[in-house]
Amino acid sequence: MTTMEQTAREARTELGGALRYSYAAPEDSGVARWRDVSRSGASIELGRYLRPGREVMLEVSSPLVLNGPLKIRGRVVWSRPAGEAGRYVAGLFIYRDTPEMALDFAALGYAARRQSNTQEVNEVSKGPLWTLFSPRTETGTYNGLAQARAV
């Protein structure tokens, strides 16, 4: 387990695809690739180092927005060199301070989960989702009532 995995606060879902980013002036922009998203952040891979604390604007196309790309505002939390020369990975905190921004970022998380689900369609977990409770049988009697498991 790497240091990154030990310090991550939330579950991350891998996401593929390209996006545009900009910061400071409009000419300070470029193209990056998504790495993953979580409930409150994301990480991207890009061709330059972004200083932690820098505000960035991300633009990505979405099926939920018909009149243009999603515009998501974030702040760089960490940045480090990636494996290949001239590439960097940046961890972003995503602002969700307006309902529109929260909805746009939720749509991005939904797209990542949908992408992940189509890749793992045959991998079904047989274990209980909540480890505090034991798995239930298909049918059983609980507190004197017969119950069938929903499908």
BALUMMI-328888 format. One record per residue (C-alpha): chain; residue number from 0; residue in three letters; x, y, z. Coordinates in Angstrom, 1 decimal. Each point is the difference from the previous one (the first is absolute). Example, Ala and Ser with C-alpha at 12.3 -4.5 7.8 and 13.67 -1.06 7.14 Angstrom:
<recs>
REC,A,0,ALA,12.3,-4.5,7.8;
REC,A,1,SER,1.4,3.4,-0.7;
</recs>
This chain:
<recs>
REC,A,0,MET,0.0,0.0,0.0;
REC,A,1,THR,1.5,3.3,-1.0;
REC,A,2,THR,0.0,3.2,2.0;
REC,A,3,MET,-2.7,1.4,-2.3;
REC,A,4,GLU,-2.3,-2.8,0.8;
REC,A,5,GLN,0.5,0.3,3.7;
REC,A,6,THR,-0.8,3.7,0.1;
REC,A,7,ALA,-3.0,0.0,-2.4;
REC,A,8,ARG,-3.1,1.0,2.0;
REC,A,9,GLU,-2.6,-1.4,-2.4;
REC,A,10,ALA,-0.5,-2.8,-2.5;
REC,A,11,ARG,1.2,0.9,-3.4;
REC,A,12,THR,-1.5,-1.2,-3.3;
REC,A,13,GLU,2.3,-0.2,-3.1;
REC,A,14,LEU,-1.1,2.2,-2.9;
REC,A,15,GLY,1.4,0.2,-3.5;
REC,A,16,GLY,-0.3,2.7,-2.6;
REC,A,17,ALA,1.4,3.4,-0.7;
REC,A,18,LEU,-0.9,3.4,1.3;
REC,A,19,ARG,1.2,3.6,-0.4;
REC,A,20,TYR,1.3,2.0,2.9;
REC,A,21,SER,0.8,3.6,0.4;
REC,A,22,TYR,1.4,2.2,2.8;
REC,A,23,ALA,0.9,3.7,0.4;
REC,A,24,ALA,-0.3,1.5,-3.5;
REC,A,25,PRO,-2.0,-1.7,-2.8;
REC,A,26,GLU,3.3,-0.7,-1.9;
REC,A,27,ASP,1.2,-2.1,3.0;
REC,A,28,SER,-1.9,-3.1,-1.0;
REC,A,29,GLY,0.6,-3.5,-1.3;
REC,A,30,VAL,-1.3,-3.5,-0.4;
REC,A,31,ALA,0.2,-2.7,2.8;
REC,A,32,ARG,-1.3,-3.5,0.6;
REC,A,33,TRP,-2.2,-1.1,2.9;
REC,A,34,ARG,1.5,-2.5,2.4;
REC,A,35,ASP,-2.7,-0.4,2.6;
REC,A,36,VAL,-2.8,1.8,1.9;
REC,A,37,SER,-1.4,-0.1,3.5;
REC,A,38,ARG,-2.9,1.6,1.8;
REC,A,39,SER,1.9,3.3,0.5;
REC,A,40,GLY,3.0,-0.1,-2.3;
REC,A,41,ALA,1.7,-1.4,-3.1;
REC,A,42,SER,3.5,-0.6,-1.3;
REC,A,43,ILE,1.2,0.8,-3.5;
REC,A,44,GLU,3.1,-0.6,-2.0;
REC,A,45,LEU,1.5,2.9,-2.0;
REC,A,46,GLY,3.1,1.2,-1.7;
REC,A,47,ARG,1.0,2.7,2.5;
REC,A,48,TYR,0.4,0.5,3.7;
REC,A,49,LEU,-2.8,1.9,1.8;
REC,A,50,ARG,0.8,1.6,3.3;
REC,A,51,PRO,-2.1,-1.1,3.0;
REC,A,52,GLY,-2.5,2.7,0.9;
REC,A,53,ARG,-0.6,1.0,-3.7;
REC,A,54,GLU,-3.6,0.4,-1.1;
REC,A,55,VAL,-0.9,-1.9,-3.2;
REC,A,56,MET,-3.0,-0.2,-2.3;
REC,A,57,LEU,-0.7,-3.4,-1.6;
REC,A,58,GLU,-2.1,-0.4,-3.1;
REC,A,59,VAL,-1.3,-3.5,-1.0;
REC,A,60,SER,-2.8,-1.1,-2.3;
REC,A,61,SER,-3.0,-1.7,1.6;
REC,A,62,PRO,-3.1,-1.6,-1.3;
REC,A,63,LEU,-2.0,1.9,2.7;
REC,A,64,VAL,0.9,3.4,-1.4;
REC,A,65,LEU,-1.2,0.6,-3.6;
REC,A,66,ASN,1.1,3.6,-0.5;
REC,A,67,GLY,3.7,-0.4,0.8;
REC,A,68,PRO,2.6,-1.6,2.2;
REC,A,69,LEU,-0.2,-0.4,3.8;
REC,A,70,LYS,2.0,2.7,1.7;
REC,A,71,ILE,1.4,-1.1,3.4;
REC,A,72,ARG,2.0,2.3,2.2;
REC,A,73,GLY,2.7,-1.5,2.3;
REC,A,74,ARG,3.2,0.6,2.0;
REC,A,75,VAL,3.2,-1.9,-0.3;
REC,A,76,VAL,0.7,-1.9,3.3;
REC,A,77,TRP,3.1,-1.9,-1.0;
REC,A,78,SER,2.2,-0.5,-3.1;
REC,A,79,ARG,2.8,-2.5,-0.8;
REC,A,80,PRO,1.9,-1.3,-3.0;
REC,A,81,ALA,-1.7,-2.9,-1.8;
REC,A,82,GLY,1.8,-3.1,-1.3;
REC,A,83,GLU,1.0,1.3,-3.4;
REC,A,84,ALA,2.2,3.1,-0.5;
REC,A,85,GLY,-1.7,3.3,-0.4;
REC,A,86,ARG,-3.3,-1.2,1.5;
REC,A,87,TYR,-1.5,0.9,3.4;
REC,A,88,VAL,-2.9,-1.1,2.1;
REC,A,89,ALA,-2.1,2.5,1.9;
REC,A,90,GLY,-2.5,-0.6,2.8;
REC,A,91,LEU,-2.9,2.4,-0.1;
REC,A,92,PHE,-2.6,1.1,2.6;
REC,A,93,ILE,-3.2,0.7,-1.9;
REC,A,94,TYR,-2.2,3.0,1.0;
REC,A,95,ARG,-3.7,-0.9,0.4;
REC,A,96,ASP,-1.1,3.4,1.3;
REC,A,97,THR,-2.9,0.5,-2.4;
REC,A,98,PRO,-2.7,-2.5,-0.9;
REC,A,99,GLU,1.1,0.0,-3.6;
REC,A,100,MET,3.6,-0.8,0.9;
REC,A,101,ALA,-1.1,-2.8,2.3;
REC,A,102,LEU,-2.2,-1.5,-2.7;
REC,A,103,ASP,2.7,0.2,-2.6;
REC,A,104,PHE,2.6,-1.7,2.2;
REC,A,105,ALA,-2.6,-2.6,1.1;
REC,A,106,ALA,-0.6,-0.7,-3.8;
REC,A,107,LEU,3.7,-0.6,-0.4;
REC,A,108,GLY,0.1,-2.5,2.9;
REC,A,109,TYR,-3.0,-1.7,-1.4;
REC,A,110,ALA,1.8,-0.4,-3.4;
REC,A,111,ALA,3.0,-1.5,1.8;
REC,A,112,ARG,-2.1,-2.5,1.9;
REC,A,113,ARG,-1.9,-0.9,-3.2;
REC,A,114,GLN,3.4,-0.5,-1.8;
REC,A,115,SER,1.3,-2.1,2.8;
REC,A,116,ASN,-3.2,-2.1,0.1;
REC,A,117,THR,0.2,-0.8,-3.7;
REC,A,118,GLN,3.6,-1.2,0.4;
REC,A,119,GLU,-0.9,-2.2,3.0;
REC,A,120,VAL,-3.3,-1.4,-1.1;
REC,A,121,ASN,0.8,-3.6,0.8;
REC,A,122,GLU,1.6,0.7,3.4;
REC,A,123,VAL,-2.8,-0.3,2.6;
REC,A,124,SER,0.8,0.2,3.7;
REC,A,125,LYS,-1.5,-2.8,2.0;
REC,A,126,GLY,1.0,1.5,3.4;
REC,A,127,PRO,-2.3,2.2,2.0;
REC,A,128,LEU,0.1,3.7,-0.8;
REC,A,129,TRP,-0.1,1.0,3.6;
REC,A,130,THR,2.5,-2.1,2.0;
REC,A,131,LEU,-2.0,0.6,3.3;
REC,A,132,PHE,-2.8,-2.3,-1.2;
REC,A,133,SER,0.3,-3.6,-1.0;
REC,A,134,PRO,-1.1,-1.0,-3.6;
REC,A,135,ARG,-3.7,-1.0,-0.3;
REC,A,136,THR,-1.2,-3.1,-1.7;
REC,A,137,GLU,-2.3,0.2,-3.0;
REC,A,138,THR,-3.1,-0.6,2.1;
REC,A,139,GLY,-0.3,-0.2,3.8;
REC,A,140,THR,-2.0,0.7,3.0;
REC,A,141,TYR,0.9,3.2,1.9;
REC,A,142,ASN,-1.9,0.9,3.1;
REC,A,143,GLY,-2.7,-2.4,-0.9;
REC,A,144,LEU,-0.6,1.4,-3.5;
REC,A,145,ALA,0.9,-1.8,-3.2;
REC,A,146,GLN,2.0,2.3,-2.3;
REC,A,147,ALA,1.4,-0.5,-3.5;
REC,A,148,ARG,3.1,1.7,-1.2;
REC,A,149,ALA,-0.6,2.7,-2.6;
REC,A,150,VAL,1.5,-0.5,-3.4;
</recs>
